[in-house]
């Protein structure tokens, strides 16, 4: 018998395995991580649109490659109509200290759009050792076909 009180980790018992399965499976429907996003972009995935929801000046200073800068205030029904219904959006902001991605996800879901959060944001991306690109780099990469153009359908 253990004569010490339980640690803070074990003081609250773990959920039943079936509850844990439901919980963690559900989380994957709401979020993705930097590693999976990087791997998908590296394979040229086109089954999602990556949105940097930070302010334009932060986006210019450094963003995840292929990300389109679309702050929350610009997420209107008219603007989102540039993408087909059913388009999956992956949103990110500065990092775990920022709730901008959550707010963007709420906005997109309110507009009826499928959305996931890239957990970790820019901080997580850098922590994984992945490079950011700056706006100065984008024209060269677009010429090489490595960066998706933002739809030009809206004003």
N, C-alpha and C positions, 0 to 999 in steps of 0.2 A: 504494500500500500504506500502511496506517495504521501510523505509527510509535509510537503510544501503545497501552498495554495496554487491553483492553476495559473499559468501565465496569462497575460492579457490576450494572447492569441487563442488559447484554449478555453478561456473563461466563458465565452459564448459558444455553445456547441455548433459544430458545422451543420449545415442543412442536410436533409436526407438526400441521398444520391439522385433520386428522381427529381427533387426540387432544384438541385444544383444543375442537373442536365437541362432542365427547362430554362433556368435563369441564364446560364452561360450561352446556350443556344440562341436565346432571344437577343442577347447583347450583340451577337454577330449580325443580326438583321439591322441593327442601328449604327454599327460602327465597323471601321476597318482600321488597319494600322499603317504606319509609314512603310514598313517592310513590304507588306502585300501591295501597297500602292506603287512603290518603287519597282517591284517585280513586274507588276502589270504594265506600267509605263515602259519598262525595258523591253517587254515583248510586243510593244506597239498596240496595246489594248485600246479599243475604241468603244467599249461597252459602258463607259461612264464619262462624265465631264467633271473635271477637277476645278473647283472654284475656291480662289483665295478671297476670303471675305473681309480682309483687312483694308485699311485705308490705302488709296492709290500710291502715296509716297512710300509706304512700307513695302508694297508690292514691287515698286520700281527698284528699291534697294536690294531685294532678294526674295525670290519665291520658288516654289517647287516647279520644276520644268513642266511645261504644257499648261500650267494653271492659268485660268482666266480670272482677272480681277473683277469681282462683282460684289461690292459692299451691300449689306442688307438693305439699305435704303433704295438701292437700284433694282431690287428684286420685285418687279411688278409683273402682273399677269401679262401685260403687253410685251415686256422684255423677255420673259420666259417662253413666250410663244415662238421665239426664234429656234427653239429645240422641239423635236417631236414629243408628243405625249408619251409618257413611259420612260423618257430618258432618265437614267440614274445620275444624280448629282452627288459628288463627294465634296464636302465642305471642310475647310480648315481655317484656323486663325493663328495667332502667335504661339499658343501652346496651352498647357494645362492650367495656366493662371488666367486664361482668357475664356470668356463664355460666348464670344462672337460666333463660333461655329455652331453652338447650341441654338443661339438666336436665329441664325441663318437656316438651320434645319427646321426650326419651328415655322419660319416664314415659308420655306419651300413646301413643307407638308401642308400648311394652310392653303397653299395654291394647288394642292393635289399632286405635287411632284414627288417621286421616289427620291429619298435622300439618305445618305450615310455620313457620319462624321469621321474624318481621318484623325483618330486620337493622337495626341502629342503635338499636332500642328507643326509649325516651323521649328520649335524647340526639339520636338521628337525627331523630325527629319534630320536635323543637324546631329543630334545625339546618336543616330544610327550611322553617321559618317557619310551621309549623302550630301551632294552639293546643291546649292541653290543657284539659280540663274538670275541675272539682272535684266532689266529691260534692254540695255545695250546689247546683250547677247542674243536676244530673241530674233531680230531680223536675219542674222546669219543662220540660225537654226531653222527658221521658216523656209529659207531658201534651200536648205538641205532636206526639207520635208519632215523634220523631227518635231515640229511644234504645230499643233492644231490651231487654225485660225478661229477667232471668235466669230460667230455668225454675224453678218453685217445687215441683217434684216430689220433692225430696229434703229430708232433715232435717239 
